[in-house]
Every structure is written in structure tokens, then in C-alpha cells.
Amino acid sequence: MSEEIVQGSDATFEQEVLKSEVPVLVDFWAPWCMPCRMIAPAVEEIAKEHAGKLKMVKVNVDDNPKTSQLYGILSIPTLILFKGGEVKETVVGVVPKKKIGAIVAKHV
């Protein structure tokens, strides 16, 4: 995993995501999820392209059920863009990098 990506957890979610000074793209995923692995390269590229303007946080749904339940994660991968502690955009499933990039571009 690239250095631009933070491992989020139930314990760190508020600090890493909700209190972030920059927009945060949260990737809700699990190691066993093949679609999650399919979008991982696109997510990493976007994190690198927007380093300093966007924070990328990955949350393993198996290890962090509280946060996953709080945001109604029923299917993975789910990407949620937070800005100012609020949900701004949600994308579920495997989508092209271009679509993820367009969502991010509206908020950075």
C-alpha cells in the first residue's frame, strides 16, 4: 500500500476523517473482496495525484464494524468522500478511475 494512504479504524475515524482539514476519500474494503482489489490501483493513483489536497483512508469493514455500520456499508467496495466532516459523495462497486477522479476533483 502506498504511503499516501492511511489505515483507518473505528478508533481513529473521527480524527483521521471527520476532523481532517482536507477532503477525505474513504475506501471501505476487505482483504477477501476481489472487486476491492480491482479498484485499489485506481484509488492509489488518485491518492498520489492529489497528495496534500486529499487524504485517502482505507477502512477494513471486517476489523471496523462500528464505522461500517454507522455509514450503512452493505456492499464493498464503497468509497465515501468526506469534506468538513460531512458525507459529500458515495460510490459503490467497481467504477472507472475517471469517475472516482471526477468526484474528487469537485471537492479538492
LUMDREN-363012 format. One record per atom (N, C-alpha, C, O): residue number from 1; residue in one letter; atom name; x, z, y. Coordinates in steps of 0.05 Angstrom, whole numbers, m for minus. Example, Ala and Ser with C-alpha at 12.3 -4.5 7.8 and 13.67 -1.06 7.14 Angstrom:
<1,'A','N',<264,156,m114>>,
<1,'A','CA',<246,156,m90>>,
<1,'A','C',<264,156,m66>>,
<1,'A','O',<285,169,m66>>,
<2,'S','N',<257,142,m45>>,
<2,'S','CA',<273,143,m21>>,
<2,'S','C',<258,157,1>>,
<2,'S','O',<268,161,23>>,
! end
This chain:
<1,'M','N',<17,0,m24>>,
<1,'M','CA',<0,0,0>>,
<1,'M','C',<18,0,25>>,
<1,'M','O',<39,12,25>>,
<2,'S','N',<9,m14,45>>,
<2,'S','CA',<26,m16,69>>,
<2,'S','C',<26,9,86>>,
<2,'S','O',<8,26,84>>,
<3,'E','N',<46,12,103>>,
<3,'E','CA',<49,36,119>>,
<3,'E','C',<28,37,142>>,
<3,'E','O',<24,58,153>>,
<4,'E','N',<14,15,147>>,
<4,'E','CA',<m7,15,168>>,
<4,'E','C',<m33,27,158>>,
<4,'E','O',<m51,32,173>>,
<5,'I','N',<m34,33,132>>,
<5,'I','CA',<m59,43,120>>,
<5,'I','C',<m56,73,114>>,
<5,'I','O',<m37,82,101>>,
<6,'V','N',<m76,88,122>>,
<6,'V','CA',<m77,117,118>>,
<6,'V','C',<m95,123,94>>,
<6,'V','O',<m117,111,92>>,
<7,'Q','N',<m87,142,77>>,
<7,'Q','CA',<m104,151,56>>,
<7,'Q','C',<m123,172,67>>,
<7,'Q','O',<m114,194,74>>,
<8,'G','N',<m148,167,68>>,
<8,'G','CA',<m168,186,79>>,
<8,'G','C',<m179,203,57>>,
<8,'G','O',<m178,196,33>>,
<9,'S','N',<m190,226,65>>,
<9,'S','CA',<m203,244,45>>,
<9,'S','C',<m226,259,59>>,
<9,'S','O',<m229,257,83>>,
<10,'D','N',<m241,273,43>>,
<10,'D','CA',<m263,289,54>>,
<10,'D','C',<m251,309,74>>,
<10,'D','O',<m263,313,95>>,
<11,'A','N',<m228,320,68>>,
<11,'A','CA',<m215,340,86>>,
<11,'A','C',<m205,328,112>>,
<11,'A','O',<m204,342,132>>,
<12,'T','N',<m196,303,111>>,
<12,'T','CA',<m183,291,135>>,
<12,'T','C',<m200,271,150>>,
<12,'T','O',<m192,261,171>>,
<13,'F','N',<m224,265,140>>,
<13,'F','CA',<m240,244,151>>,
<13,'F','C',<m247,248,181>>,
<13,'F','O',<m244,230,197>>,
<14,'E','N',<m255,272,188>>,
<14,'E','CA',<m262,278,215>>,
<14,'E','C',<m239,272,234>>,
<14,'E','O',<m241,259,254>>,
<15,'Q','N',<m215,283,227>>,
<15,'Q','CA',<m191,279,244>>,
<15,'Q','C',<m182,250,244>>,
<15,'Q','O',<m176,240,266>>,
<16,'E','N',<m180,238,221>>,
<16,'E','CA',<m169,211,219>>,
<16,'E','C',<m188,189,230>>,
<16,'E','O',<m179,169,241>>,
<17,'V','N',<m214,193,226>>,
<17,'V','CA',<m233,172,233>>,
<17,'V','C',<m250,180,258>>,
<17,'V','O',<m249,165,278>>,
<18,'L','N',<m265,201,256>>,
<18,'L','CA',<m284,207,277>>,
<18,'L','C',<m271,215,303>>,
<18,'L','O',<m283,210,324>>,
<19,'K','N',<m247,227,302>>,
<19,'K','CA',<m234,235,327>>,
<19,'K','C',<m212,215,336>>,
<19,'K','O',<m196,221,354>>,
<20,'S','N',<m210,192,323>>,
<20,'S','CA',<m190,173,329>>,
<20,'S','C',<m193,161,357>>,
<20,'S','O',<m216,156,366>>,
<21,'E','N',<m171,157,370>>,
<21,'E','CA',<m171,145,397>>,
<21,'E','C',<m176,115,396>>,
<21,'E','O',<m185,103,416>>,
<22,'V','N',<m170,103,373>>,
<22,'V','CA',<m173,74,370>>,
<22,'V','C',<m195,69,349>>,
<22,'V','O',<m201,87,333>>,
<23,'P','N',<m206,45,348>>,
<23,'P','CA',<m226,38,327>>,
<23,'P','C',<m213,42,299>>,
<23,'P','O',<m189,38,296>>,
<24,'V','N',<m230,49,280>>,
<24,'V','CA',<m220,54,253>>,
<24,'V','C',<m237,37,233>>,
<24,'V','O',<m261,37,234>>,
<25,'L','N',<m223,22,216>>,
<25,'L','CA',<m236,7,195>>,
<25,'L','C',<m232,23,169>>,
<25,'L','O',<m209,27,160>>,
<26,'V','N',<m254,33,158>>,
<26,'V','CA',<m252,50,133>>,
<26,'V','C',<m260,33,110>>,
<26,'V','O',<m281,20,109>>,
<27,'D','N',<m242,33,90>>,
<27,'D','CA',<m247,18,65>>,
<27,'D','C',<m254,38,43>>,
<27,'D','O',<m237,52,34>>,
<28,'F','N',<m280,39,36>>,
<28,'F','CA',<m288,56,14>>,
<28,'F','C',<m284,40,m12>>,
<28,'F','O',<m295,18,m15>>,
<29,'W','N',<m268,51,m30>>,
<29,'W','CA',<m259,36,m54>>,
<29,'W','C',<m255,55,m77>>,
<29,'W','O',<m259,79,m75>>,
<30,'A','N',<m247,44,m100>>,
<30,'A','CA',<m239,59,m124>>,
<30,'A','C',<m218,42,m139>>,
<30,'A','O',<m219,18,m139>>,
<31,'P','N',<m199,56,m152>>,
<31,'P','CA',<m178,41,m166>>,
<31,'P','C',<m188,22,m188>>,
<31,'P','O',<m176,2,m194>>,
<32,'W','N',<m211,29,m201>>,
<32,'W','CA',<m222,13,m223>>,
<32,'W','C',<m238,m10,m213>>,
<32,'W','O',<m247,m27,m230>>,
<33,'C','N',<m243,m12,m187>>,
<33,'C','CA',<m261,m33,m176>>,
<33,'C','C',<m246,m59,m171>>,
<33,'C','O',<m230,m61,m153>>,
<34,'M','N',<m252,m79,m187>>,
<34,'M','CA',<m239,m105,m184>>,
<34,'M','C',<m245,m119,m157>>,
<34,'M','O',<m227,m129,m145>>,
<35,'P','N',<m271,m119,m148>>,
<35,'P','CA',<m275,m130,m121>>,
<35,'P','C',<m259,m116,m99>>,
<35,'P','O',<m251,m129,m80>>,
<36,'C','N',<m255,m90,m102>>,
<36,'C','CA',<m239,m75,m83>>,
<36,'C','C',<m211,m86,m82>>,
<36,'C','O',<m198,m89,m61>>,
<37,'R','N',<m200,m92,m106>>,
<37,'R','CA',<m173,m103,m108>>,
<37,'R','C',<m172,m131,m96>>,
<37,'R','O',<m152,m139,m85>>,
<38,'M','N',<m194,m145,m98>>,
<38,'M','CA',<m195,m173,m88>>,
<38,'M','C',<m193,m174,m57>>,
<38,'M','O',<m181,m192,m46>>,
<39,'I','N',<m206,m154,m43>>,
<39,'I','CA',<m205,m155,m14>>,
<39,'I','C',<m181,m139,m3>>,
<39,'I','O',<m175,m141,21>>,
<40,'A','N',<m167,m124,m20>>,
<40,'A','CA',<m145,m108,m10>>,
<40,'A','C',<m124,m123,6>>,
<40,'A','O',<m115,m114,27>>,
<41,'P','N',<m115,m147,m3>>,
<41,'P','CA',<m95,m162,12>>,
<41,'P','C',<m105,m169,40>>,
<41,'P','O',<m90,m168,60>>,
<42,'A','N',<m130,m177,43>>,
<42,'A','CA',<m142,m184,69>>,
<42,'A','C',<m143,m159,87>>,
<42,'A','O',<m136,m161,111>>,
<43,'V','N',<m150,m137,76>>,
<43,'V','CA',<m152,m112,91>>,
<43,'V','C',<m124,m104,101>>,
<43,'V','O',<m121,m96,124>>,
<44,'E','N',<m104,m107,84>>,
<44,'E','CA',<m76,m100,91>>,
<44,'E','C',<m66,m119,113>>,
<44,'E','O',<m53,m110,132>>,
<45,'E','N',<m72,m144,111>>,
<45,'E','CA',<m64,m164,132>>,
<45,'E','C',<m76,m157,159>>,
<45,'E','O',<m63,m158,180>>,
<46,'I','N',<m102,m150,159>>,
<46,'I','CA',<m116,m143,183>>,
<46,'I','C',<m104,m118,195>>,
<46,'I','O',<m101,m116,220>>,
<47,'A','N',<m97,m98,179>>,
<47,'A','CA',<m84,m74,188>>,
<47,'A','C',<m58,m80,202>>,
<47,'A','O',<m52,m69,223>>,
<48,'K','N',<m42,m98,190>>,
<48,'K','CA',<m16,m106,202>>,
<48,'K','C',<m20,m121,228>>,
<48,'K','O',<m6,m116,248>>,
<49,'E','N',<m40,m140,229>>,
<49,'E','CA',<m45,m156,252>>,
<49,'E','C',<m54,m140,276>>,
<49,'E','O',<m49,m147,299>>,
<50,'H','N',<m68,m118,271>>,
<50,'H','CA',<m79,m102,292>>,
<50,'H','C',<m66,m74,295>>,
<50,'H','O',<m77,m56,306>>,
<51,'A','N',<m42,m72,284>>,
<51,'A','CA',<m27,m46,285>>,
<51,'A','C',<m25,m37,314>>,
<51,'A','O',<m18,m52,332>>,
<52,'G','N',<m31,m11,318>>,
<52,'G','CA',<m31,0,345>>,
<52,'G','C',<m58,m1,359>>,
<52,'G','O',<m63,15,377>>,
<53,'K','N',<m75,m21,352>>,
<53,'K','CA',<m101,m24,365>>,
<53,'K','C',<m124,m16,346>>,
<53,'K','O',<m146,m13,354>>,
<54,'L','N',<m117,m14,320>>,
<54,'L','CA',<m137,m8,299>>,
<54,'L','C',<m124,10,278>>,
<54,'L','O',<m101,5,271>>,
<55,'K','N',<m139,30,269>>,
<55,'K','CA',<m129,46,247>>,
<55,'K','C',<m144,38,222>>,
<55,'K','O',<m168,33,223>>,
<56,'M','N',<m129,36,200>>,
<56,'M','CA',<m141,28,175>>,
<56,'M','C',<m139,53,156>>,
<56,'M','O',<m118,64,152>>,
<57,'V','N',<m162,61,146>>,
<57,'V','CA',<m164,84,129>>,
<57,'V','C',<m177,76,103>>,
<57,'V','O',<m199,65,103>>,
<58,'K','N',<m165,83,80>>,
<58,'K','CA',<m177,78,54>>,
<58,'K','C',<m187,104,42>>,
<58,'K','O',<m172,124,42>>,
<59,'V','N',<m212,104,33>>,
<59,'V','CA',<m224,128,22>>,
<59,'V','C',<m232,122,m7>>,
<59,'V','O',<m250,105,m12>>,
<60,'N','N',<m220,135,m26>>,
<60,'N','CA',<m227,132,m54>>,
<60,'N','C',<m253,147,m59>>,
<60,'N','O',<m254,172,m56>>,
<61,'V','N',<m274,132,m67>>,
<61,'V','CA',<m301,144,m70>>,
<61,'V','C',<m302,164,m93>>,
<61,'V','O',<m318,183,m92>>,
<62,'D','N',<m286,160,m113>>,
<62,'D','CA',<m286,179,m136>>,
<62,'D','C',<m274,206,m128>>,
<62,'D','O',<m284,227,m137>>,
<63,'D','N',<m253,206,m111>>,
<63,'D','CA',<m240,230,m103>>,
<63,'D','C',<m253,244,m78>>,
<63,'D','O',<m247,267,m72>>,
<64,'N','N',<m270,229,m64>>,
<64,'N','CA',<m282,239,m39>>,
<64,'N','C',<m312,235,m38>>,
<64,'N','O',<m322,220,m22>>,
<65,'P','N',<m326,248,m56>>,
<65,'P','CA',<m355,243,m58>>,
<65,'P','C',<m371,252,m33>>,
<65,'P','O',<m392,241,m27>>,
<66,'K','N',<m361,273,m19>>,
<66,'K','CA',<m376,283,4>>,
<66,'K','C',<m378,262,26>>,
<66,'K','O',<m399,256,36>>,
<67,'T','N',<m355,250,33>>,
<67,'T','CA',<m355,229,54>>,
<67,'T','C',<m371,204,45>>,
<67,'T','O',<m386,193,60>>,
<68,'S','N',<m367,197,20>>,
<68,'S','CA',<m380,173,9>>,
<68,'S','C',<m411,177,10>>,
<68,'S','O',<m425,159,17>>,
<69,'Q','N',<m420,201,3>>,
<69,'Q','CA',<m449,207,3>>,
<69,'Q','C',<m459,208,32>>,
<69,'Q','O',<m481,198,37>>,
<70,'L','N',<m444,220,50>>,
<70,'L','CA',<m452,222,78>>,
<70,'L','C',<m457,195,90>>,
<70,'L','O',<m476,192,106>>,
<71,'Y','N',<m442,175,83>>,
<71,'Y','CA',<m445,148,94>>,
<71,'Y','C',<m460,129,76>>,
<71,'Y','O',<m461,105,80>>,
<72,'G','N',<m473,140,55>>,
<72,'G','CA',<m491,125,38>>,
<72,'G','C',<m477,102,23>>,
<72,'G','O',<m489,81,19>>,
<73,'I','N',<m453,107,13>>,
<73,'I','CA',<m438,87,m1>>,
<73,'I','C',<m450,84,m29>>,
<73,'I','O',<m446,102,m46>>,
<74,'L','N',<m464,62,m34>>,
<74,'L','CA',<m476,58,m60>>,
<74,'L','C',<m462,35,m76>>,
<74,'L','O',<m464,34,m100>>,
<75,'S','N',<m447,19,m61>>,
<75,'S','CA',<m433,m3,m73>>,
<75,'S','C',<m406,m6,m60>>,
<75,'S','O',<m403,m2,m36>>,
<76,'I','N',<m386,m12,m77>>,
<76,'I','CA',<m359,m16,m65>>,
<76,'I','C',<m349,m43,m73>>,
<76,'I','O',<m356,m54,m94>>,
<77,'P','N',<m332,m55,m57>>,
<77,'P','CA',<m321,m44,m32>>,
<77,'P','C',<m342,m44,m9>>,
<77,'P','O',<m358,m62,m7>>,
<78,'T','N',<m340,m23,7>>,
<78,'T','CA',<m355,m22,32>>,
<78,'T','C',<m336,m17,54>>,
<78,'T','O',<m320,2,53>>,
<79,'L','N',<m337,m33,75>>,
<79,'L','CA',<m320,m30,98>>,
<79,'L','C',<m338,m21,121>>,
<79,'L','O',<m358,m33,127>>,
<80,'I','N',<m330,1,135>>,
<80,'I','CA',<m345,10,158>>,
<80,'I','C',<m326,12,182>>,
<80,'I','O',<m305,24,180>>,
<81,'L','N',<m334,0,204>>,
<81,'L','CA',<m318,2,228>>,
<81,'L','C',<m329,24,246>>,
<81,'L','O',<m353,23,253>>,
<82,'F','N',<m313,43,252>>,
<82,'F','CA',<m320,65,270>>,
<82,'F','C',<m306,62,297>>,
<82,'F','O',<m283,53,298>>,
<83,'K','N',<m321,68,318>>,
<83,'K','CA',<m308,68,345>>,
<83,'K','C',<m321,91,360>>,
<83,'K','O',<m345,94,361>>,
<84,'G','N',<m304,108,371>>,
<84,'G','CA',<m314,132,385>>,
<84,'G','C',<m329,150,366>>,
<84,'G','O',<m347,164,375>>,
<85,'G','N',<m322,151,341>>,
<85,'G','CA',<m335,168,321>>,
<85,'G','C',<m362,158,311>>,
<85,'G','O',<m375,172,296>>,
<86,'E','N',<m370,134,320>>,
<86,'E','CA',<m396,123,311>>,
<86,'E','C',<m392,98,294>>,
<86,'E','O',<m373,83,298>>,
<87,'V','N',<m410,94,275>>,
<87,'V','CA',<m410,70,259>>,
<87,'V','C',<m419,46,276>>,
<87,'V','O',<m440,47,289>>,
<88,'K','N',<m402,26,277>>,
<88,'K','CA',<m408,2,293>>,
<88,'K','C',<m416,m22,275>>,
<88,'K','O',<m433,m38,282>>,
<89,'E','N',<m402,m25,252>>,
<89,'E','CA',<m407,m48,234>>,
<89,'E','C',<m403,m38,205>>,
<89,'E','O',<m387,m21,200>>,
<90,'T','N',<m418,m51,187>>,
<90,'T','CA',<m415,m45,159>>,
<90,'T','C',<m415,m72,144>>,
<90,'T','O',<m431,m89,149>>,
<91,'V','N',<m396,m74,125>>,
<91,'V','CA',<m395,m98,107>>,
<91,'V','C',<m393,m88,79>>,
<91,'V','O',<m377,m71,72>>,
<92,'V','N',<m410,m99,61>>,
<92,'V','CA',<m410,m91,33>>,
<92,'V','C',<m403,m115,16>>,
<92,'V','O',<m413,m137,20>>,
<93,'G','N',<m384,m110,m3>>,
<93,'G','CA',<m377,m131,m22>>,
<93,'G','C',<m352,m147,m13>>,
<93,'G','O',<m340,m141,7>>,
<94,'V','N',<m346,m167,m29>>,
<94,'V','CA',<m323,m184,m23>>,
<94,'V','C',<m331,m204,m2>>,
<94,'V','O',<m349,m221,m6>>,
<95,'V','N',<m317,m203,20>>,
<95,'V','CA',<m322,m223,42>>,
<95,'V','C',<m295,m235,50>>,
<95,'V','O',<m274,m223,45>>,
<96,'P','N',<m295,m258,62>>,
<96,'P','CA',<m270,m271,70>>,
<96,'P','C',<m256,m255,92>>,
<96,'P','O',<m269,m241,108>>,
<97,'K','N',<m230,m258,93>>,
<97,'K','CA',<m214,m244,113>>,
<97,'K','C',<m224,m252,141>>,
<97,'K','O',<m225,m235,160>>,
<98,'K','N',<m232,m276,145>>,
<98,'K','CA',<m242,m286,171>>,
<98,'K','C',<m265,m270,181>>,
<98,'K','O',<m267,m263,204>>,
<99,'K','N',<m284,m263,163>>,
<99,'K','CA',<m307,m247,170>>,
<99,'K','C',<m299,m219,178>>,
<99,'K','O',<m309,m208,198>>,
<100,'I','N',<m281,m206,163>>,
<100,'I','CA',<m272,m180,170>>,
<100,'I','C',<m257,m180,197>>,
<100,'I','O',<m261,m163,214>>,
<101,'G','N',<m241,m200,200>>,
<101,'G','CA',<m226,m203,225>>,
<101,'G','C',<m244,m207,249>>,
<101,'G','O',<m238,m196,271>>,
<102,'A','N',<m266,m221,246>>,
<102,'A','CA',<m285,m226,268>>,
<102,'A','C',<m298,m200,276>>,
<102,'A','O',<m303,m195,300>>,
<103,'I','N',<m305,m183,256>>,
<103,'I','CA',<m317,m157,262>>,
<103,'I','C',<m298,m140,277>>,
<103,'I','O',<m305,m127,297>>,
<104,'V','N',<m273,m139,267>>,
<104,'V','CA',<m252,m122,280>>,
<104,'V','C',<m248,m132,309>>,
<104,'V','O',<m245,m115,327>>,
<105,'A','N',<m246,m158,313>>,
<105,'A','CA',<m240,m169,339>>,
<105,'A','C',<m260,m161,360>>,
<105,'A','O',<m253,m159,384>>,
<106,'K','N',<m285,m157,352>>,
<106,'K','CA',<m306,m148,371>>,
<106,'K','C',<m301,m120,382>>,
<106,'K','O',<m312,m113,403>>,
<107,'H','N',<m285,m104,368>>,
<107,'H','CA',<m283,m76,375>>,
<107,'H','C',<m255,m67,383>>,
<107,'H','O',<m251,m44,392>>,
<108,'V','N',<m235,m84,381>>,
<108,'V','CA',<m208,m76,389>>,
<108,'V','C',<m200,m87,416>>,
<108,'V','O',<m178,m82,426>>,
! end
